Amino acid sequence: MSRSVVILRSSGDRLECADDHPNLLTTLEAHNLCVEFQCREGYCGSCRMRLLKGEVDYAETPLAFIQQGEILPCCCKAKGEIEIEL
């Protein structure tokens, strides 16, 4: 099975999602990227960012309001290859 990949729009960097990363925020942190967050549970929306291409899966529907094209990396995982704007 192929791993999910996150492409960063600003740099073009391709980050591989490790199997032991429970969510996208953990993947970004593992690659030393600073993402603002508070709750890590999908309640506050502090980590909200733009999803430019691809799809993500949420284990549970987040409570924070997100608009079309936005994701909460604290509680989602990439499905295949995605592109985001930090």
ABEGO torsion letter per residue (X at the ends): XBBBBBBBAAAGBBBBBBAABABAAAAAAAAGBBBBBAAGAGAAGAABBBBABEBBBBABBBABBBBBGBBBAAABBBBEBBBBBX
